[in-house]
Each structure stands twice: as C-alpha cells, then as structure tokens.
Amino acid sequence: MLSDRKPLRPEVLAALSQVPEVAKATRQVANAIRRDARRLARKQTGNLRKNLQVERVYDPQTRRVKFIVGWGPAAWYGWMVEAGTEDTPPAPHLVPAAIKNGAVTPPPGGDS
C-alpha cells in the first residue's frame, strides 16, 4: 500500500499488470467474482449462471492486462436481469459479487 496515496503512473500500472504473479492474483479475484455471481444469479433455466465468463484482455492503448467478468453470447440478456427492465425488477448478481470481492466500491448509501 502506498503511504502517500498518490496514484501510480500509467506506465508502472501497465508493467505491474503484466507480471505473472499479479496477473494470476487478478485472475483469482475475477474467478471469485464469477463464482459469487453464479451463486447470486436467478436460476430459471440455468443459462445465465452457466454463461458467466472470465476473459483475459490486453488493452494496447494503456498496455494493461485486464480480466473482465461478464455474460457470454448465449446470455446476452444478462445486463437486463442485472439492471431490470420496464417490466421486470433488477436482480443484481454481478455488481454485488464485484463489490464483495473488492473489485468495485459500493455506491454511497447503497446496500451491499
């Protein structure tokens, strides 16, 4: 942890993201998010749970390795379940899993 709370320079973050041990630890967090999101997801057919994926992505602009957790093509409607629609209330599962695993900060006054 940095004691001066200054953000790391972009080139330092890019280099760190490519260190094998850092990438492995980051993937472990992404896998934990996927596991928790699967547990929290509504189960009607099981398709939504089955199609939560972790994808490794290299961003050439920032030169960072990232891991993205999201729904595969067969569960294209996952975002509608997460956020709700005109006709159905939200059933969040991905965002709460990300909050639980420290990947995002809960909104102020939000229930998590």
DRENRO-709633 format. One record per residue (C-alpha): x, y, z; residue in one letter; residue number from 1. Coordinates in Angstrom, 2 decimals, padded with zeros to 5 digits, always signed. Example, Ala and Ser with C-alpha at 12.3 -4.5 7.8 and 13.67 -1.06 7.14 Angstrom:
<nodes>
<node><X>+012.30</X><Y>-004.50</Y><Z>+007.80</Z><code>a</code><pos>1</pos></node>
<node><X>+013.67</X><Y>-001.06</Y><Z>+007.14</Z><code>s</code><pos>2</pos></node>
</nodes>
This chain:
<nodes>
<node><X>+000.00</X><Y>+000.00</Y><Z>+000.00</Z><code>m</code><pos>1</pos></node>
<node><X>+001.29</X><Y>+003.44</Y><Z>-000.84</Z><code>l</code><pos>2</pos></node>
<node><X>+001.70</X><Y>+005.72</Y><Z>+002.14</Z><code>s</code><pos>3</pos></node>
<node><X>+001.47</X><Y>+009.00</Y><Z>+000.20</Z><code>d</code><pos>4</pos></node>
<node><X>-001.79</X><Y>+007.96</Y><Z>-001.55</Z><code>r</code><pos>5</pos></node>
<node><X>-000.50</X><Y>+009.25</Y><Z>-004.91</Z><code>k</code><pos>6</pos></node>
<node><X>-001.80</X><Y>+007.29</Y><Z>-007.90</Z><code>p</code><pos>7</pos></node>
<node><X>+000.71</X><Y>+005.11</Y><Z>-009.70</Z><code>l</code><pos>8</pos></node>
<node><X>+001.97</X><Y>+006.34</Y><Z>-013.04</Z><code>r</code><pos>9</pos></node>
<node><X>+000.26</X><Y>+004.65</Y><Z>-016.02</Z><code>p</code><pos>10</pos></node>
<node><X>+003.47</X><Y>+003.02</Y><Z>-017.21</Z><code>e</code><pos>11</pos></node>
<node><X>+004.01</X><Y>+001.48</Y><Z>-013.76</Z><code>v</code><pos>12</pos></node>
<node><X>+000.46</X><Y>+000.10</Y><Z>-013.73</Z><code>l</code><pos>13</pos></node>
<node><X>+000.98</X><Y>-001.29</Y><Z>-017.23</Z><code>a</code><pos>14</pos></node>
<node><X>+004.19</X><Y>-003.04</Y><Z>-016.20</Z><code>a</code><pos>15</pos></node>
<node><X>+002.65</X><Y>-004.41</Y><Z>-012.99</Z><code>l</code><pos>16</pos></node>
<node><X>-000.38</X><Y>-005.78</Y><Z>-014.83</Z><code>s</code><pos>17</pos></node>
<node><X>+001.92</X><Y>-007.96</Y><Z>-016.92</Z><code>q</code><pos>18</pos></node>
<node><X>+003.85</X><Y>-009.52</Y><Z>-014.04</Z><code>v</code><pos>19</pos></node>
<node><X>+002.78</X><Y>-013.20</Y><Z>-013.99</Z><code>p</code><pos>20</pos></node>
<node><X>+002.12</X><Y>-013.24</Y><Z>-010.24</Z><code>e</code><pos>21</pos></node>
<node><X>-000.03</X><Y>-010.09</Y><Z>-010.46</Z><code>v</code><pos>22</pos></node>
<node><X>-001.96</X><Y>-011.46</Y><Z>-013.44</Z><code>a</code><pos>23</pos></node>
<node><X>-002.54</X><Y>-014.72</Y><Z>-011.55</Z><code>k</code><pos>24</pos></node>
<node><X>-003.82</X><Y>-012.91</Y><Z>-008.46</Z><code>a</code><pos>25</pos></node>
<node><X>-006.06</X><Y>-010.71</Y><Z>-010.60</Z><code>t</code><pos>26</pos></node>
<node><X>-007.48</X><Y>-013.76</Y><Z>-012.39</Z><code>r</code><pos>27</pos></node>
<node><X>-008.19</X><Y>-015.34</Y><Z>-009.00</Z><code>q</code><pos>28</pos></node>
<node><X>-010.25</X><Y>-012.30</Y><Z>-008.00</Z><code>v</code><pos>29</pos></node>
<node><X>-012.09</X><Y>-012.43</Y><Z>-011.35</Z><code>a</code><pos>30</pos></node>
<node><X>-012.82</X><Y>-016.14</Y><Z>-010.82</Z><code>n</code><pos>31</pos></node>
<node><X>-014.13</X><Y>-015.39</Y><Z>-007.31</Z><code>a</code><pos>32</pos></node>
<node><X>-016.42</X><Y>-012.72</Y><Z>-008.75</Z><code>i</code><pos>33</pos></node>
<node><X>-017.71</X><Y>-015.19</Y><Z>-011.35</Z><code>r</code><pos>34</pos></node>
<node><X>-018.27</X><Y>-017.85</Y><Z>-008.67</Z><code>r</code><pos>35</pos></node>
<node><X>-020.20</X><Y>-015.46</Y><Z>-006.42</Z><code>d</code><pos>36</pos></node>
<node><X>-022.19</X><Y>-014.01</Y><Z>-009.33</Z><code>a</code><pos>37</pos></node>
<node><X>-023.21</X><Y>-017.53</Y><Z>-010.35</Z><code>r</code><pos>38</pos></node>
<node><X>-024.39</X><Y>-018.20</Y><Z>-006.81</Z><code>r</code><pos>39</pos></node>
<node><X>-026.37</X><Y>-014.94</Y><Z>-006.71</Z><code>l</code><pos>40</pos></node>
<node><X>-027.86</X><Y>-015.14</Y><Z>-010.22</Z><code>a</code><pos>41</pos></node>
<node><X>-031.52</X><Y>-016.02</Y><Z>-010.63</Z><code>r</code><pos>42</pos></node>
<node><X>-031.99</X><Y>-019.57</Y><Z>-011.72</Z><code>k</code><pos>43</pos></node>
<node><X>-034.76</X><Y>-020.20</Y><Z>-014.19</Z><code>q</code><pos>44</pos></node>
<node><X>-033.07</X><Y>-022.21</Y><Z>-016.91</Z><code>t</code><pos>45</pos></node>
<node><X>-029.52</X><Y>-022.02</Y><Z>-015.54</Z><code>g</code><pos>46</pos></node>
<node><X>-028.30</X><Y>-020.39</Y><Z>-018.75</Z><code>n</code><pos>47</pos></node>
<node><X>-027.33</X><Y>-017.12</Y><Z>-017.08</Z><code>l</code><pos>48</pos></node>
<node><X>-025.27</X><Y>-018.88</Y><Z>-014.41</Z><code>r</code><pos>49</pos></node>
<node><X>-023.63</X><Y>-021.22</Y><Z>-016.90</Z><code>k</code><pos>50</pos></node>
<node><X>-022.60</X><Y>-018.39</Y><Z>-019.24</Z><code>n</code><pos>51</pos></node>
<node><X>-020.81</X><Y>-016.10</Y><Z>-016.81</Z><code>l</code><pos>52</pos></node>
<node><X>-017.24</X><Y>-015.92</Y><Z>-018.10</Z><code>q</code><pos>53</pos></node>
<node><X>-013.82</X><Y>-014.52</Y><Z>-017.26</Z><code>v</code><pos>54</pos></node>
<node><X>-011.93</X><Y>-013.12</Y><Z>-020.22</Z><code>e</code><pos>55</pos></node>
<node><X>-008.29</X><Y>-012.00</Y><Z>-020.28</Z><code>r</code><pos>56</pos></node>
<node><X>-007.91</X><Y>-008.82</Y><Z>-022.32</Z><code>v</code><pos>57</pos></node>
<node><X>-004.84</X><Y>-006.84</Y><Z>-023.29</Z><code>y</code><pos>58</pos></node>
<node><X>-005.53</X><Y>-003.14</Y><Z>-023.83</Z><code>d</code><pos>59</pos></node>
<node><X>-002.92</X><Y>-001.89</Y><Z>-026.33</Z><code>p</code><pos>60</pos></node>
<node><X>-003.74</X><Y>+001.75</Y><Z>-025.59</Z><code>q</code><pos>61</pos></node>
<node><X>-002.95</X><Y>+001.50</Y><Z>-021.84</Z><code>t</code><pos>62</pos></node>
<node><X>-000.70</X><Y>-001.57</Y><Z>-022.25</Z><code>r</code><pos>63</pos></node>
<node><X>-002.52</X><Y>-003.23</Y><Z>-019.36</Z><code>r</code><pos>64</pos></node>
<node><X>-003.67</X><Y>-006.81</Y><Z>-018.93</Z><code>v</code><pos>65</pos></node>
<node><X>-007.22</X><Y>-006.94</Y><Z>-017.58</Z><code>k</code><pos>66</pos></node>
<node><X>-009.69</X><Y>-009.64</Y><Z>-016.67</Z><code>f</code><pos>67</pos></node>
<node><X>-013.32</X><Y>-009.00</Y><Z>-017.50</Z><code>i</code><pos>68</pos></node>
<node><X>-016.19</X><Y>-010.89</Y><Z>-015.89</Z><code>v</code><pos>69</pos></node>
<node><X>-019.40</X><Y>-010.89</Y><Z>-017.89</Z><code>g</code><pos>70</pos></node>
<node><X>-022.01</X><Y>-012.86</Y><Z>-019.76</Z><code>w</code><pos>71</pos></node>
<node><X>-021.17</X><Y>-014.88</Y><Z>-022.83</Z><code>g</code><pos>72</pos></node>
<node><X>-023.12</X><Y>-014.58</Y><Z>-026.10</Z><code>p</code><pos>73</pos></node>
<node><X>-025.68</X><Y>-017.19</Y><Z>-025.03</Z><code>a</code><pos>74</pos></node>
<node><X>-026.61</X><Y>-014.99</Y><Z>-022.05</Z><code>a</code><pos>75</pos></node>
<node><X>-026.69</X><Y>-011.68</Y><Z>-023.93</Z><code>w</code><pos>76</pos></node>
<node><X>-029.65</X><Y>-010.62</Y><Z>-021.77</Z><code>y</code><pos>77</pos></node>
<node><X>-027.62</X><Y>-010.74</Y><Z>-018.52</Z><code>g</code><pos>78</pos></node>
<node><X>-027.39</X><Y>-006.98</Y><Z>-018.26</Z><code>w</code><pos>79</pos></node>
<node><X>-031.21</X><Y>-006.75</Y><Z>-018.41</Z><code>m</code><pos>80</pos></node>
<node><X>-031.51</X><Y>-009.18</Y><Z>-015.50</Z><code>v</code><pos>81</pos></node>
<node><X>-028.84</X><Y>-007.25</Y><Z>-013.58</Z><code>e</code><pos>82</pos></node>
<node><X>-030.35</X><Y>-003.80</Y><Z>-014.12</Z><code>a</code><pos>83</pos></node>
<node><X>-034.01</X><Y>-004.65</Y><Z>-014.68</Z><code>g</code><pos>84</pos></node>
<node><X>-036.30</X><Y>-003.51</Y><Z>-017.45</Z><code>t</code><pos>85</pos></node>
<node><X>-039.60</X><Y>-001.71</Y><Z>-017.74</Z><code>e</code><pos>86</pos></node>
<node><X>-041.38</X><Y>-004.96</Y><Z>-016.98</Z><code>d</code><pos>87</pos></node>
<node><X>-039.04</X><Y>-006.71</Y><Z>-014.54</Z><code>t</code><pos>88</pos></node>
<node><X>-037.28</X><Y>-005.52</Y><Z>-011.40</Z><code>p</code><pos>89</pos></node>
<node><X>-033.49</X><Y>-005.67</Y><Z>-011.21</Z><code>p</code><pos>90</pos></node>
<node><X>-031.88</X><Y>-008.88</Y><Z>-009.95</Z><code>a</code><pos>91</pos></node>
<node><X>-028.28</X><Y>-007.79</Y><Z>-009.39</Z><code>p</code><pos>92</pos></node>
<node><X>-025.73</X><Y>-010.55</Y><Z>-009.17</Z><code>h</code><pos>93</pos></node>
<node><X>-022.59</X><Y>-009.38</Y><Z>-010.99</Z><code>l</code><pos>94</pos></node>
<node><X>-022.20</X><Y>-006.00</Y><Z>-009.26</Z><code>v</code><pos>95</pos></node>
<node><X>-022.77</X><Y>-007.39</Y><Z>-005.74</Z><code>p</code><pos>96</pos></node>
<node><X>-020.19</X><Y>-010.11</Y><Z>-006.47</Z><code>a</code><pos>97</pos></node>
<node><X>-017.69</X><Y>-007.49</Y><Z>-007.64</Z><code>a</code><pos>98</pos></node>
<node><X>-018.32</X><Y>-005.38</Y><Z>-004.53</Z><code>i</code><pos>99</pos></node>
<node><X>-017.95</X><Y>-008.42</Y><Z>-002.25</Z><code>k</code><pos>100</pos></node>
<node><X>-014.57</X><Y>-009.23</Y><Z>-003.82</Z><code>n</code><pos>101</pos></node>
<node><X>-013.27</X><Y>-005.65</Y><Z>-003.67</Z><code>g</code><pos>102</pos></node>
<node><X>-013.26</X><Y>-005.02</Y><Z>-007.41</Z><code>a</code><pos>103</pos></node>
<node><X>-015.61</X><Y>-002.03</Y><Z>-007.19</Z><code>v</code><pos>104</pos></node>
<node><X>-016.65</X><Y>+000.35</Y><Z>-004.44</Z><code>t</code><pos>105</pos></node>
<node><X>-020.29</X><Y>+000.25</Y><Z>-003.36</Z><code>p</code><pos>106</pos></node>
<node><X>-022.29</X><Y>+003.35</Y><Z>-004.19</Z><code>p</code><pos>107</pos></node>
<node><X>-022.75</X><Y>+005.83</Y><Z>-001.33</Z><code>p</code><pos>108</pos></node>
<node><X>-025.72</X><Y>+004.79</Y><Z>+000.76</Z><code>g</code><pos>109</pos></node>
<node><X>-026.07</X><Y>+001.61</Y><Z>-001.34</Z><code>g</code><pos>110</pos></node>
<node><X>-026.94</X><Y>-001.72</Y><Z>+000.14</Z><code>d</code><pos>111</pos></node>
<node><X>-024.23</X><Y>-004.30</Y><Z>-000.39</Z><code>s</code><pos>112</pos></node>
</nodes>
